């Protein structure tokens, strides 16, 4: 999840907040959907090369969406089950729709690999000993301390372009994901690519930060989220968007990253 839009102590797991932690080995057919099997603490995540971060992410999202919306033999129930099996963090299910949470996890963790961009970066994306790209590893183990917490700095799109930092997708103290966004705002961001935070405007735009803006000679539209693969994600159905939002509402809150959009859990 790449810069769609866009990406929780009040929803923290506790005695009054039931959690869902399922595990199990997937069949060969399910492996073809999920690219691999992991228990609730493990998830397979692809590497994103710095040189092709925007077009590659958008193409990957469109491909994943096409696979999810054209499943013929497995159906939604299979995707929901896989979603729970691969969720790498405890989920706060209080007041949540389990079907939506499981389906949302399938999109976030299996098809779109949102954590690849919406974590703090390759150095901390995986737990110690759990980097699948190392010569010796015990399988991919996501670092729960940075999961979907944002803070990754992407390579410059062009000389003079602002530095893009991935947003924090976890819930804030309101319990709503992506720093307190409503579902209506979340849907609007995904379907239009609009950056409601207006962090990287064109330098000549009213309200632009002169230290963090796009020079007017560059072609990038500062009103839109850059790098985030919203051009593919906007093709998701309403229920799928709601599922992603519901899942993001169920993951633990992570404070940060530093800056104007710091996420507060309390």
WOBEL-V806808 format. One record per helix or strand of 2 or more residues. SS is the DSSP state (~ for helix, > for strand). FROM is the first residue (numbers start at 1). TO is the last residue. Records with the same first field share a line. If there is no record, write none. Layout:
BEGIN
SS = FROM-TO + FROM-TO
END
This chain:
BEGIN
~ = 9-11 + 28-34 + 50-69 + 75-86 + 98-111 + 114-116 + 122-125 + 177-180 + 183-192 + 230-233 + 238-250
> = 19-20 + 91-92 + 141-142
END
